[in-house]
Amino acid sequence: MRETNHPPKQNLSGSKSWMIFFRNRAATVSGGFVLIALFLVLLGPPLYQSLPHNPKISVSRNGVYQDYDAINAGPSMDHWLGADYLGRDTLTRLMVAVRVSLLVAFVVETLNIVLGGVLGLLAGYFGGWIDIIISRGADMLFAFPGLLLAILVSAVFGGAAREYFGAMGRLLLVAGALSLVSWPLMARLVRGETLSIKSRDFVVASRSLGASHFRILFKHLLPNVAWLITVAATLDVASVIVNEATLSLLGLGIEEPGASLGLMIFRAAGKIERYPLQVFIPAAAITALVLAFSFLGDGLRDAFDPRTR
């Protein structure tokens, strides 16, 4: 027997939802800023480094220009945002650092969506012992301060990750540590929404018509919680960027010769009175990214959450 009662799926590409989104000026500007940031971190460093520079500039191991005659120099035609304590071009290093922050955020949110979203669906749909195990596991992680747990993981396993996988291992460790403290909230949000949706008529009808659990979960329930997962992941990017910068600021995140916004602040903090721009620039980048993703997430929630329409 074929199913005749289909769920009212939340279509993330619906014209009405996007019209609501684009009417939100803060969200639209933030989305444009995020797109520009993505373009700059992907193509900015090679384009900027291809411009005419001082002939004394050399290239370091991580591809960032160094000018030993411009150590701690201010903005100039050769170095638009100045140079750091090793003569590395600040603008190039800033773009590489933002790339690292967005890469960590991408890995964290991918794991967050896959782990938290799936576990939340299973807990909300099946209930019983599955719900108990997943919910109590999330509660155990909630019992620890999130950033403190990430610091603990990075401190304990940072040396091993660096030894076996090099700089990439440290980056993956930071992403894994932040994912460890992020997925419980995603799972709890998805679980609550699933509990609300699974009692609706279209799910009950599908179950009575013999639909499998897999079909109900991924054809009926998942499309109806997709908006929640998208909004929660977007809003969480802001906290991931701050936490990654904090770990690097404490010396537990990305290490030299890699670049990170927190690492840039850490290296310049001791000379903030003499060279405040070297601290202000990465701090301003963190602030701009956090605000952009926060406004973008709020705009997506207003546009796609059926309860706010």
C-alpha positions as CSV (number, residue, x, y, z in Angstrom):
1,M,0.0,0.0,0.0
2,R,1.4,3.4,-1.0
3,E,1.6,6.3,1.4
4,T,-0.7,9.2,0.6
5,N,0.0,11.5,3.6
6,H,3.2,13.3,3.1
7,P,4.8,15.7,5.6
8,P,4.9,19.4,5.1
9,K,8.7,19.6,4.6
10,Q,10.5,22.8,5.4
11,N,12.0,23.7,2.1
12,L,15.2,25.7,2.8
13,S,15.1,27.1,-0.8
14,G,11.5,28.3,-0.6
15,S,11.1,31.8,-2.1
16,K,9.0,33.0,0.9
17,S,11.7,32.1,3.4
18,W,14.4,33.7,1.3
19,M,12.4,36.9,0.9
20,I,12.1,37.1,4.7
21,F,15.9,36.5,4.9
22,F,16.8,39.2,2.4
23,R,14.6,41.7,4.1
24,N,16.8,41.4,7.1
25,R,19.5,43.9,6.3
26,A,21.9,42.8,9.1
27,A,21.7,39.2,8.0
28,T,22.1,40.0,4.3
29,V,25.2,42.2,5.0
30,S,26.6,39.5,7.2
31,G,26.1,36.9,4.6
32,G,27.9,39.1,2.1
33,F,30.7,39.6,4.5
34,V,31.1,35.9,5.0
35,L,31.2,35.3,1.3
36,I,33.9,38.0,0.9
37,A,35.9,36.5,3.8
38,L,35.7,33.1,2.1
39,F,37.0,34.6,-1.2
40,L,39.8,36.4,0.6
41,V,41.0,33.4,2.6
42,L,41.0,31.2,-0.5
43,L,42.4,33.5,-3.2
44,G,43.6,36.5,-1.2
45,P,47.1,35.4,-0.2
46,P,48.3,34.4,-3.7
47,L,46.7,37.5,-5.3
48,Y,48.3,39.8,-2.7
49,Q,51.7,38.1,-2.8
50,S,51.7,38.5,-6.6
51,L,51.6,42.3,-6.3
52,P,54.9,44.2,-6.6
53,H,56.7,44.0,-3.3
54,N,60.0,45.1,-1.9
55,P,62.7,43.0,-3.6
56,K,64.3,42.1,-0.3
57,I,61.2,40.0,0.7
58,S,61.7,36.3,1.0
59,V,59.2,33.5,1.5
60,S,59.0,31.5,4.7
61,R,58.1,27.8,5.0
62,N,54.4,28.4,5.3
63,G,54.2,30.7,2.3
64,V,54.0,34.0,4.1
65,Y,56.2,36.8,2.9
66,Q,59.0,38.0,5.3
67,D,60.9,41.2,5.1
68,Y,63.7,41.4,7.7
69,D,64.0,45.1,7.1
70,A,60.4,45.6,8.1
71,I,60.3,43.8,11.5
72,N,57.5,45.3,13.6
73,A,56.9,47.9,10.9
74,G,53.7,49.8,10.5
75,P,51.5,49.9,7.4
76,S,53.2,50.8,4.2
77,M,52.9,50.4,0.5
78,D,54.9,47.1,0.7
79,H,53.0,45.8,3.8
80,W,49.5,47.2,3.8
81,L,48.9,46.2,7.5
82,G,52.5,46.2,8.6
83,A,54.7,43.3,9.6
84,D,55.1,41.2,12.7
85,Y,58.1,40.5,15.0
86,L,59.6,38.2,12.3
87,G,58.9,40.6,9.4
88,R,56.0,38.5,8.1
89,D,53.4,40.5,6.2
90,T,50.5,41.0,8.6
91,L,47.7,41.0,5.9
92,T,48.9,37.8,4.4
93,R,49.2,36.1,7.8
94,L,45.8,37.5,8.8
95,M,44.1,35.9,5.7
96,V,45.9,32.6,6.4
97,A,44.7,32.8,10.1
98,V,41.1,33.4,9.1
99,R,41.4,30.5,6.7
100,V,42.5,28.3,9.7
101,S,39.6,29.6,11.8
102,L,37.0,28.9,9.1
103,L,38.6,25.4,8.4
104,V,38.4,24.5,12.1
105,A,34.8,25.8,12.2
106,F,33.9,23.7,9.1
107,V,35.3,20.5,10.5
108,V,33.7,21.1,13.9
109,E,30.3,21.8,12.4
110,T,30.5,18.9,10.1
111,L,31.1,16.6,13.0
112,N,28.5,18.5,15.0
113,I,25.8,18.0,12.4
114,V,26.7,14.3,11.7
115,L,27.1,13.3,15.3
116,G,24.7,15.6,17.1
117,G,22.1,15.6,14.4
118,V,22.0,11.8,14.0
119,L,22.1,11.1,17.7
120,G,19.4,13.7,18.4
121,L,17.1,12.1,15.7
122,L,17.7,8.6,17.2
123,A,17.0,9.7,20.7
124,G,13.9,11.7,19.9
125,Y,12.4,9.1,17.6
126,F,13.1,5.8,19.4
127,G,13.1,7.0,23.0
128,G,13.6,4.3,25.6
129,W,17.1,3.1,26.4
130,I,18.5,4.7,23.3
131,D,17.3,8.1,24.5
132,I,18.6,7.4,28.0
133,I,22.1,6.5,26.8
134,I,22.4,9.4,24.4
135,S,20.9,12.0,26.8
136,R,22.9,10.9,29.8
137,G,26.1,10.9,27.6
138,A,25.3,14.5,26.6
139,D,24.5,15.4,30.2
140,M,28.0,14.1,31.3
141,L,29.6,16.4,28.7
142,F,27.4,19.3,29.8
143,A,28.7,18.8,33.3
144,F,32.1,20.0,32.2
145,P,32.7,23.6,31.2
146,G,33.0,23.3,27.4
147,L,36.1,25.4,26.9
148,L,37.8,23.8,29.9
149,L,37.2,20.3,28.5
150,A,38.6,21.4,25.1
151,I,41.7,22.8,26.9
152,L,42.1,19.6,28.8
153,V,42.0,17.5,25.6
154,S,44.4,19.8,23.8
155,A,46.8,19.8,26.7
156,V,46.8,16.0,27.2
157,F,46.9,14.9,23.5
158,G,48.6,17.9,21.9
159,G,52.1,16.5,22.0
160,A,51.1,13.2,20.6
161,A,49.1,14.8,17.8
162,R,52.0,17.0,16.8
163,E,54.5,14.1,16.9
164,Y,52.5,11.8,14.7
165,F,50.7,14.2,12.4
166,G,52.6,17.5,12.5
167,A,50.9,20.8,12.3
168,M,47.8,19.2,10.7
169,G,47.5,16.9,13.7
170,R,47.3,19.9,16.0
171,L,44.6,21.5,13.9
172,L,42.6,18.3,13.8
173,L,43.0,17.9,17.5
174,V,41.6,21.4,18.1
175,A,38.7,20.6,15.8
176,G,38.0,17.3,17.6
177,A,38.2,18.9,21.0
178,L,35.8,21.6,20.1
179,S,33.4,19.0,18.4
180,L,33.5,17.1,21.7
181,V,31.9,20.0,23.5
182,S,29.6,21.1,20.7
183,W,27.6,18.0,19.7
184,P,25.6,17.6,22.9
185,L,23.7,20.9,22.4
186,M,23.0,20.0,18.8
187,A,21.7,16.6,19.9
188,R,19.5,18.1,22.5
189,L,18.0,20.6,20.1
190,V,17.3,18.0,17.4
191,R,15.9,15.6,20.0
192,G,13.4,18.2,21.3
193,E,12.2,19.0,17.7
194,T,12.0,15.3,16.8
195,L,9.8,14.6,19.9
196,S,7.5,17.4,18.7
197,I,7.3,16.2,15.0
198,K,7.1,12.4,15.5
199,S,3.6,12.7,17.1
200,R,2.2,14.6,14.0
201,D,-0.3,13.0,11.7
202,F,1.9,12.4,8.8
203,V,4.4,10.4,10.9
204,V,1.7,8.4,12.5
205,A,0.2,7.7,9.1
206,S,3.5,6.7,7.7
207,R,4.1,4.3,10.5
208,S,0.6,2.8,10.2
209,L,1.2,2.2,6.5
210,G,4.3,0.2,7.3
211,A,7.0,2.6,6.5
212,S,10.4,1.5,7.9
213,H,12.2,3.4,10.7
214,F,14.9,4.4,8.2
215,R,12.3,5.9,5.8
216,I,10.5,7.8,8.6
217,L,13.8,9.1,10.1
218,F,15.4,10.3,6.9
219,K,12.5,11.0,4.6
220,H,10.0,12.6,7.0
221,L,11.8,13.7,10.2
222,L,15.2,14.9,8.9
223,P,13.8,17.3,6.3
224,N,11.6,18.9,9.0
225,V,14.5,19.5,11.4
226,A,17.0,20.5,8.7
227,W,16.2,24.2,9.3
228,L,17.1,23.8,13.0
229,I,20.3,22.0,12.2
230,T,21.3,24.7,9.7
231,V,20.6,27.6,12.1
232,A,22.2,25.9,15.1
233,A,25.3,25.1,13.2
234,T,25.6,28.7,11.8
235,L,25.2,30.2,15.2
236,D,27.7,27.8,16.7
237,V,30.4,28.9,14.2
238,A,30.8,32.1,16.2
239,S,31.6,30.2,19.5
240,V,33.9,27.8,17.6
241,I,35.9,30.8,16.2
242,V,36.3,32.3,19.7
243,N,37.2,29.0,21.3
244,E,39.8,28.1,18.7
245,A,41.3,31.6,19.1
246,T,41.3,31.0,22.9
247,L,43.1,27.7,22.6
248,S,45.8,29.2,20.4
249,L,46.0,32.2,22.7
250,L,46.8,29.8,25.5
251,G,49.4,28.0,23.5
252,L,47.2,24.8,23.1
253,G,46.0,25.3,19.5
254,I,47.8,26.0,16.2
255,E,51.5,26.4,16.6
256,E,54.2,28.2,14.6
257,P,54.9,28.3,11.7
258,G,51.1,28.0,11.3
259,A,48.8,31.0,11.6
260,S,45.9,31.6,13.9
261,L,44.1,34.7,15.1
262,G,44.7,33.7,18.7
263,L,48.3,32.9,18.0
264,M,48.8,36.3,16.4
265,I,47.4,38.0,19.5
266,F,49.5,35.8,21.8
267,R,52.7,36.7,20.0
268,A,52.0,40.4,19.9
269,A,50.4,40.7,23.4
270,G,53.8,41.3,25.1
271,K,54.5,44.4,22.9
272,I,51.0,45.8,22.9
273,E,52.1,49.2,24.2
274,R,54.6,49.7,21.4
275,Y,52.8,47.9,18.6
276,P,49.0,47.9,19.4
277,L,48.0,47.4,15.8
278,Q,49.4,43.9,15.8
279,V,46.9,43.0,18.6
280,F,44.0,45.1,17.3
281,I,44.0,43.7,13.8
282,P,43.4,40.0,14.7
283,A,41.1,41.0,17.5
284,A,39.0,43.0,15.1
285,A,38.9,40.1,12.7
286,I,37.6,37.8,15.4
287,T,35.0,40.4,16.4
288,A,33.8,40.8,12.7
289,L,33.6,37.1,12.1
290,V,31.6,36.5,15.3
291,L,29.2,39.3,14.6
292,A,28.7,38.2,11.0
293,F,27.9,34.6,11.8
294,S,25.7,35.6,14.7
295,F,23.6,38.0,12.6
296,L,23.6,35.4,9.7
297,G,22.3,32.7,12.1
298,D,19.6,35.0,13.5
299,G,18.5,35.9,10.0
300,L,18.3,32.2,9.0
301,R,16.3,31.4,12.1
302,D,13.8,34.2,11.5
303,A,13.4,33.1,7.9
304,F,13.2,29.4,8.2
305,D,11.8,28.7,11.7
306,P,8.0,28.2,11.1
307,R,7.3,29.4,14.7
308,T,8.7,32.9,14.0
309,R,6.6,33.5,10.9
